[in-house]
Amino acid sequence: MENVSRKPRQNRFGRIILIVAALILMAGAAIHLRFTRQMEILVVDQFNQEQLTVARIIQKLVENSLNTLEKELLQIAGKLSAPVPDPSAWQVQLQPDLDRIATAGVIDILIWERASDAAWVFSRGEPFRASPDLAPAMASEALPGPGEVLVTHPISAGSGVYIFMITPMGSGAGQFLLFRIHLSWFLAPLLKDVRSGASGYAWIIDGQGRFLYHPFTDFIGRSAFEVRKETYPGLNLVQIDRIQREEMLQGKEGTGAYQSAWHRGFTGNMDKLIAFCPIYISQSPRQFWSVAVVAPTHEIASAVGQIHRWHLILQGLAILVVAAAATALYLLEIRFSRGLEKVVDARTRALKRSEEKYRLLIESAEDLIFTLDESACLKSVNSYTANFFGSDAEHLMDRSLSDLLSKDVARRNIRAVQQVYESQRSVREEIEIRSVDPSVWLSANYMPLKNETGGISAVLCIARDITENKNLQRHLVTSEKLAALGTLAAGVAHEINNPLGVILGFCDLLLRRQPAGSQAYEDLKIIERQGLHCKDIVENLLSFARDRKVSEEYTDLTQCLEEIIKVARHSIERQAVTVKTDIARRLPMVCGDSRQLQQVFLNLMTNAVGAMPQGGVLAIGAYLDKGTRRAVVKVSDTGCGIPETDLDRIYEPFFTTKPEGEGTGLGLFVSYGIINSFGGSMHCESRVAEQAGDRSGTTFIVNLPQRQQED
């Protein structure tokens, strides 16, 4: 009975052990199955990520190769002269370039004249030939501007698919330089050795879904959607069509899976893994291709099967292999990135050097250079502009021209800026800056600065000081006018002089016959005084008109000025005018007669005092201009100033702004002739107050040549 009772307990215990063992085995099998599935998902995902990395590397290779060809195209276009009547001259120039770029898939170089649609084709080792018209091929393309390169959409023709790279030639005469690139020749060196897994490969489609490269060459140039449908009519194409249409043709990158019926010569239904990313051909107009890297899933299943059998042993190795592969790809990407960074850094440094060069050029220019927005507010200025306005660049930012120029001048220049924005053309304007002493004339050229869209982003102004030219022009006009007036005055003076002599002679005879103090005697005295006054006027006219030789006399200018100031100071100060002098010592001897020079200076001082009826300041200065090696005398007042309309007439005989009877209008006329006779020059600068608080006054500047030193 005891043995019988033990057997059921042993059987129950054995069954429990078997059940537990079975449950453990089932649990282990379930865990293993789940682990295997997770491992399979992990391996598939990892494999697709590796394929995506390969696709990105292909993307970089294709984009860099296209960029290299674009640089070659621009370089060749820049060195070709156009137009050239004989295309054979181009043949010689282009052969070395053809030899160099042929390995990159360029089969022809074309020169196309858009207006006549004439084109010449230059091929490697062949004479040039005329090309069929290119207008239809270019009809859908927006031709590039100077310095730009257009990559056309792929064109299927004859034995392959081609693209054109096109850029304008240097002359801008409607001629374009083109590369014709055979895409199979261009892409094959980059993709033919690509492997994903054991037998994976890569293919490329354009933005319309046409194959540009595929190991199965019959597919090239044909629509990926149509060629699969025609070649494999019974195949389920839903997955690959969706991937192409919704992701690849939209410029996205990603991974996925689909059904296929061909793989490197093997046919039959199979599942494949795919990773894809876009290749950017151009941004304007936007154009991209899409590269896909694919591999059959049975290669992954085989790997998973090995992991199935040996996962305990090979799990670590698989991790190491994956890590090694990832590390290799990572290091490859790092190496590529570092190389790219070096190129970017080198070009950035070159760009900075170029920017520094142009900035230094602008900063060192002795012209006013600044930019303005549409409201005529300053956006940038060079140092010369900041110094001119007595400020620094930072404080001039965003200030309007109306804050820096007088109201009338600012209004005209703001209008010029608006005209540039309206017409998109340069506008010239002459500016007189009266806020500085003496006033300055500027010739300003307002030019549009355009942005990428062709709109005006700012207006560039380059203004040059033309004050010296203005003064010279005014001096020449005055000299020519006075020369003509002098000739006329001489004729008039001679005609008046003879009858005037008769009048004075008979007046003297009559005076002798009349007793002194009688009414007749006094009347005759008045006639005599007025006649003598007329005689002085005639003498002054003849003195100016007379053809004087350049004086060979020399005068101590310092002594000459001090003597005449000493004589005139008392009478000047009696009229509430303060005399200030700034006469340099040891001035050189100057050409001229001392008496006549004193006559000129006394006349200038008398005119200055007359312009200050309420009193003021008379400033007399003299110095040596080392640049021109001439002595300069300045006579300035703080009077009412001379209107701009009268400045060109002040040297005319009998022109005066004084009340009738207070001046003959010959003072400046005669003074101008005296200074010219000594080989010197005289000009006037004046400012009239436009509103209360503005300064006014007149400055006469006399230049006299110094005595030449004897050897």
Steps between C-alpha positions, in 0.01 A plus 500: 500500500787735578664431164171551320442831677849621407454435127208733459692767688809440281286498186332823604839649584640382164204641316544826687867502407413421138232767499736751660774396260256531211383834627860607541579377152189666361580816689856478379378436147257792525769723645743383237240552225424850626870570536554374150223718361631802689847415379371469145326840526814646651723354230266616223485851646876510550558377148268766358676771703831386354344513155379857576854599596625358169228696320611820673861436400387456138303825535815685607709346222251594226445854633875562534565367149231731358644795693846424359360500145319830567830659605669363188220647287529845660879493469489412129223755432701771671813447291328474160477819297179563314383555240762319292440493120695176453390211727824318424669737745276354769588144385865551600409660830249233603692177421703498826180563695320217316784260582480595867123478554422204274548261792212675679252410226525820292483389137461839328555869563255721312493874430145618429393837364145548624387769254584299187469158668836413348718257694846346462588164651854422613578135568815332621739430216247604234462819294222735606162469331170684486233374738128456449310793641496507878197728537248214551723341764536831684141617456388376843814622680556844657839604364755603764645846559871596512696285745214248529475139380181324394475118506222391265255223564614162362435445130461154347659485157646221290719271704458655840385777733674837498500824692634838399692744722467852364645840593535836317833575339705792622398748227131501596416508124231228518748212469499205741751225582357149554626161622309198361531229764421133436343398832595133472864598451472756777327277758650158426845573655324617815241219537619187320712375791240582768404194705239470771547170675622225270323599180308825564527781246391860442277670241400863435177656368433861401216726611264338245571144611729404209798274562826693453714207616422132560715184481236364260585742216172436314324700772710819447303792355161335559233572762553282808123459535439391142808284441430282807136462398599400145784268602327328794124519435405261780712659771348693794639855446287684759779535757780620267261733311388658826861543620600665172193720459442614860855518632778485243334737249418738786869540591482300824744247643407178677492120496251229415435165329336384175456204265728455197554246222864576405829519685836507320386258231290277729124499432206395713290663769704619798475756779750784508607765749543858372660820638479826306588872519484799262789637292464878467589616149399868528296725727383749237324353316449224758617166360599177669554134425457209744751222567388161635714221645328157499578143611295175516362401840615137464851621570367634828302177563820299455675716752206468738509121452861493608411709797218250562744213524793669655355805669659415833842474335469751220293765674810668633675468162195638321499797732871549436450470125210745503698732724804470275290566191329795665835629622650466153210684345511759778874548456451522125232762550720686751792489259283627220349767727842614616620523143191697414551722805858571391377606156227716658751652744743578218230665292368687804848637568536598135161670513598685818825612339307623198248681720782655702670612180188673370420643843852644523464639148174674593632623834816644344313676217495881521140504381176498695363145467176406677178304452142618553163332537178610332445764772842657421639381836866399524565126531880496466774761459875495445746685722537792261123563514496485880794741524340734248187536713710525819367180657568128508336225295296362790331835577415556133307174467127542424532878476317667213660730244267773627692489833836556329425735208319830465128483431515576126806278432354213705170520311673473160717207607213312666315539173804353318491193729129455428569526123753213530236279668240596238714474183759244627767711330786719622432868569764775523464805721729791589489597867620823658576447869476835672524367854881508472721803447580548219210330324572175314361375169447124462415300189279216627416187300206298641502137380256212571619191691285201400425185698455142378143565383599801288349754739693795643628429850681832546643799312878546483628858483855593400559875538820676391622847597484723190543834679832568329350428157204727576728785608722450196198499271366817660845660478532417129152634424577819692837542326348461155216738586737763642731469200208580270380782727854639520523522124162671487594734787823604329312605188241691700768667717695622197183646348412679825853617582532748211177698557566480877840668446330779303238549777767526772716734289221750433385468864850607612492803263161608633618462861783745436251760374265474798574655837545252784190465713256598233205274415638437151839408651338247737295349216809460288680335794218242520540433125876462546463256794253283312715511188807394699288221651413385150868522407591270793236251386638508146856455630388196703332349196810557288721367777300171511478463122867576441704190410735484797807283507555275799664713767867444559482686831489320833332608821530403865139386547515511881622860503253598227203368701616644833543846352156517337331353811676761717376781274140373480449358852393823667232589245374139498470469877310831513218315318467237780699242302760286679815426301660156554823405328676166457801569279773239486853615560777454245270491201696481173534798267211508251468634147338843488526872570452585868290812428262317268467202737415741785238655271344152455507416875361842597218454247415154643502638858282795399245267336502275810433795733220617269333159535486539882300822566413377850859402578666163495838328461750557220752212485820531294726196468805410293695175469704290256316213328772233483300294251484774233806694631296822487432768758133520600325807644147469641276800580182389680203683649191408698272716291185427306673292232461505121203320345599204283337663196744797531824304554566466127455878443704659778805549274301674225567874458237732654327209680434588864254406772553829683238780490522740208777756545703291749709299257615490140506121466863507383682398820489122452524544123835683531624280789438185295705647213789595732522152655483331157779727373727362774424139398265447795133420540209621710167336580215549741310270738182630661212377712164671547297413811185309396334523842554653843810363671684408178846646442568732208807672364741533208861391450727623220799273436804641315775266375838653404804320352817517708839601371685216334821400674806550282730206449 
